[in-house]
């Protein structure tokens, strides 16, 4: 593996791509630590440290690499783009125009990408406005009494903050596309990977400082290795359905007669169900904060704060797990259409041995997909709730970002495997020994 890295760095064009990617990542991290105009850096850092891992925004803060609770230029991170991409992907199933664009190939995909950019800007404006409003009303940092925005009575300052945070999201989107075009790997995924990886040293240090005997720290490291190895194993797991293509005579040439397979991953939905479930659990707390201006508790506010916001609550854990299972089936159902796959196979003369083409093939694919989606959804749910189960172990119930569990490890392992495969493929094109040899 080290030899493969040495070969990659020795290849001029690969070396340029790797160094370019690292340069973009450095720019991204600088923007994540730079406070927005009008923000008191000293006060916001004090409030962020006081609130560390204790509220419902911990997942979004994790995605942004800590930029959210620092009210930095890149405070929103890549979340508006992720949300916009998911919405556009869902709309391709509902809106015939979008479905047609998806089938038009590169030209249609370019238009869908443009729509995603526009929607990203709109969501960034809404989210930055909500973020600034929560910070001004003192509801973002809980009981912290520090004045994070000294000029909060100035409308001009608040407008500038919203514009800067929205522009920051646009810059992040541009940086991600630059990595995809001129660097190594998927740009947006690498930026999320960078934000999560930047939080791991701080989380590890937090566990180290609070554990005098160091036993908990050692146990966390051992658990991390087991979790990462398990996630890699399941992420690579797939059901390979054999597909045979009949021979066809086109002109004077014979085509077909080959055997291949249709891969169906156990985790067909990726990390999307976890994001969906987290977003739904985040909404009640956001509604309470925006509507309860008096701050007086009522039954709904008490229920949300006690059972939904508190991530160690069994109500929260159960709801989170069930939502992940539901959204796994939902997302797989709208992204993988067995009828379309069966029609495509029939069109090109393909068939599954022992299964007749057409409707029987579609029913067989539905049956197999249903069988592998269940363990995939359970796997996602179990990995996602690991941080909640480790709350009392890691930091006496105060830290809600167990550093090697949940969404963090799912994204890091997925992005890491994808990036390694891309480097591997480029090395194989140049006849160098790759990672897997």
N, C-alpha and C positions, 0 to 999 in steps of 0.2 A: 504494500500500500504506500509506504514511504517512497519506494522507487517510482511508483506511478505519479506521485506528487512531484518528484524530481523531474520526471519526464515531461509533465505538464508545464512546469516552470521553465524547462529548457526549450520548449516550443515557442517561438516568438509570438504567434498570433494568440495562442492559449494564454501565454503569460500576460499579454496586453489585456485580454478579457478579464482575467482574474484580478489584476491590479486595478483595472477600471471599476470593477464591482466593489473592491475594497474601498476605493476612493469615494464612491457614491454612498457606501455604508457610513463612512466617517462623516460626510456632509449631513446625512440623516441624523446621526447621533448628536452632532453639534446643534442642529435645529431643535432637537428634543430637549436639550438642556437650556436653551436660550429663552428667557421669559418674554412674554408678550408685552407690548407697550402698556404702561399704566399699572403693572403688577409689581408689588414689593417682593423681590426675590427672597429676602431674609424671612419675611413673615410667612410667605407661602411654603417655604421649605419647613419651617417650624410646624405649620399646620399639617403638612403632608406626612411628616414623621410621626406626629401625634396620632394621625388617622390611619397609619400604615396597616393595610389589610383588614380594616374593621368595618368597611361598608360595602354596599352593593356594587360600587364602581370598581372594585378590585380587578375584575376581569378585563374591563375596558382599559384600565390603567396598565394592566399587564401587557395588553396588545400594543399600547403606545410606548412601552418601555419606560413607564413612569412619567411620561410627558403630560398626561391628563391632570394629575393632581399637582403638577408644577405650573399649570396654566402657561405652558410654553408656546412658542410659535407653532410647533407641530403637536399641539395638545390633543387634537382629534385623531391623530395617527392615520392609519389606513382604514379604520372602521367605516367611514362614509362610502369608500369605494367598495368594500366588501358587501355592505348592505345594498348598494346600487347594483352590483353584479348579481347578487342573489335575486333581487326584484326583477331585473331584466330577464334572468334565466327562467323565473317562474312565469313571466308574462309571455314568453315564447310558447307556452302551452295554452294560454288563454286567448291571446290576440292572434288572429290568423296572419296579419301583416308581419309580425315578428317571427312567426313560424316559417313564413315564406322566405324572409331574409336569412334565417338560419340555414335554409336549404340551398341558398344561392352561392354558397362557398365563400371565398375570400372577400368578395365585394360586399356581400350581405353581412358578413361578420364585421367588416369595417364600419358599417352603419350602426350595427348594434353596439360596437365599442364606443362610437361617438355619442349615442344615446346614454350609455353608461356614464360617460364623462359629464354630460349635462346634468344627469340625475345626481351624480356625486357632488357637484357644486351646490345644487339645491339642498341636499341633505346636510352638507357642511354648513350652510348658512343657518339652517334650523338648529342643528346640534350646537354650533358655536354660540348662537343666541341663547339657547337653553342653559349651556354651561356657564356663560357670563351672568345670566340672571340668577342661577343658583349661588354663584360665588358672591354676587352683590347682596343677596338676601341672607347670606350666612348659612345656607343650607347644604353647601357642598362639602364643608369640612366639619360638619357636626357641631360639637361644643367648643371648637377652637375660637378663642376671642381675639385673635390677631386680625388686623385690618389688612387683608391681602390686596385690596384695590383701594389705595388711599383716596383717589379722585373718583370714587364711585358715584358721586352726585353729578359728575360731568357727563352729559349725553354724548359729547364728542369723543371722550375717552372710551366709552363703552362701544360706540360704533367702530372706532379704530381697532379695538380688540377683536370684534367680530370679523372685520375685514381681514385683519392679519391672520387670524386662525383659519378663515376660509381659504386665503391665499396659501397658507401653509399646507393645507390638504391638497390643493392644486399642485404645489411643488412636489409633494410626496408622490402623487399620481404620476407626474412627469418623470421623477427619478426612477420609479418602478418600471416604467416603460423603457427608459434608457437602459436599465440593467437587462431587461428581456431582449432588447434589440442588439446591444453592443457588448453585453457581459455574459456571465455564466448563470444559468438557471432562470427560474421565473422571478421577475423583479418584485412583484407585490408580495409573493410568499417569502422571499428572502428578507424583505423589510420587516415583515411580521416576526420572522425567525430572529432577526437582530434585536427587535424590541424585547422579545421574551428572554433571549439569552443575556441581555444587559441586566435583567432583574435577578438572575440566578445568584451572582456573587453576593448581592445585598441580602437576599433571602437566606443563603447559607451562613453568612456572617451573623445574621439575626439569631439563627438557631444555635450557632457556636457560642455567642455571647450569653444567651439565656440558659445554656446547659453547662453547669460547672463540672459535672462528671464526664462530659463528652460522650457518654453512652448513647444519648439520643442522636447526636450528630453522626456517630458511626452507624447506628441503626437506619437513619435516614439515607445515608450513602448506600448501604446494602440494599435497602428497599428501592432506591433509585435505579440501581443496576438491574434488579429483577424486573421492575416495571418497564424500563426501556427495552430490555431483551424481549419481554413478552409483547410489547407493542410492535416491535420490529417483526416478530414472528407472525403476528396476526395481520399486520399491514401487508406483508408479502404473500399471505395465504390467498389462494384463489381456486375456484372450481373450473377446471378446463373441460369444456364440452367439445367433444370431437366433431369436426365438420368435414365432410367429404364433398369435393366439387367434381361433377361429372365432366367427361370430355366433350368438347364442342368443336366443330369444324367451322372456322370463319375464314372464308376465302380458301386458300391452300394451306392454311396453318391450323394445327390442332392446339386448342387451349383447354385448360382444366386438367382434371385427373389428379389433382393434388389433395393432400390431406393437411388440415390445419386444425385449430381449435379456437373456440370462443371463450375468452377468460372472463369469469365473473368473480370479482373480488368479494371476500367475506365482508369487508368494510366498504361497501359500494358507495356509501353516502359521504365518506370522508368526515370532516369535522363540522360540516354545515348543521347537522341536527343539534350539536352542542351549542352553536352560536344562536340558533333559533330558540332553544330552551332558555338560555341565559337571558336573551332579550325579553322574553315573555315574563320571566321572574323579575326583571329589572323595571318593567313598566309600572307595577303597582306602587313601588317606592317613589318613582318619578312623579306619578300622579298625585300622591300624598304631599310631596314636597312643593309642588306647584300650586295645589288648590288649598292647602291648609295654611293660609297666610297668618292666622292668629297664633299658631303653634300649640293650641289647646288640644290635648288628646281626645279622640273619640274611639268608638269600638273598632272602626275600620282601620284607623291609624295604629291602634294598639295591636290589632291582629297582624297587620303588615310588618310592623317593627319586631314583633315577637316571633312570628312563625315564618315569614318570607325573607326578611332582610337578614336575620340571624342564620348564618349558613350552617351552623352546627345543629339547628333544629331538625328533628326527624320529619316534620311537615315539609320543610324546604328540601331536604334530601330526597324524600319520596316523590314530591312533585317534580323535582329536577330529573330524577331517573325516569319517571313515566313519560314526561314530555320528550326526553331524548329518544325513547323507544318509539313513541308516536311519530315524531318528526323523521326518524330514520325510515320507517315504512312510507311516510308521505313523500319524502324527497326521492327515494328510490323509485316509487311509483310514477313520479312525474318526469324523471330523467331517463329512465330505461323503459322503453316501450317494446314489449315482446312481439306485438303484432308487426311493428315496423321492421324489427330485426328478422322475423320470419319471412316477411315479404322481400326484404333485400336478399336474403339467402336464396329464396326461390327464384328471384329475378336473375341471379348470376349462376344458377345451376347448382347451388349448394344444398346439402341436406345432412341431418344428423343420422348416423347409422342406426337403423331400427325404428326411426320415427319418420312418418310421412311428411312431405313438405306442406307448407300452408298452415292451416289452423291447428293441426296436431303438434306442429313444431312450436307454435306460439304458446299452446297450453303447457307443453313440456318445459319451455323456458320460464313460464310463470310459476310452475311447480318448483323448479330448481331455485329460482330467485327467492321464493317464499321460504324455502328451507334454509338458505344461507343468510337471509336477512335477519332472522331471529337471533342466531348467535352473534351476528355483527352488531345488532342494536344493543344486546345485553353487554357486549364488550365495550361499546362506547359509553353506556350508562355507568358501568363499574369504574372504568378509568376516569370518567368525568367527576364522579363523586368522591374519588380518593382524597382530594384536598379537604373535603368536609369531614371525612372520617379521621383524618390526621390532625385536626385542629387542636385537640387537647394534648397531642403528643409533641408537636413541633414547637409551639410557643405558648404553652399554658392557655390555649383557647383563644389567643389574641390574633394570631397570624392566619389569614385565610388564603394564603398563596403557598401551599405546599409546593416546593420548587420543582419536583419531578413527578407531578401527577396532573390529571385533568387535561384541559385544553392545551396547556403549555407543552406537555410531552407529546401529545398527538400531532401538533403542528410542527414541532422541532424534528421529530422523527420522520414525518412525511416529507418535509422540505429537504431535510438532510439526505434521505434516500433518493429523492428526485434529482438533487444537485449532483450527487455522486454518480448517478446513472448518466447524466448529461456529460460530465467530464469523462466518464468511461467510454461513452460512444465516440467522443471526439478523439480520444487516445487510440481507440481501435481503428479509426479511419486513417491514422498515421502509422499503424502497425507497431504501436508501442504496447508493452505489457500493461494491462489495466488492473483495476482493483480486484476483479473477480477471478483472475487467473492465478 
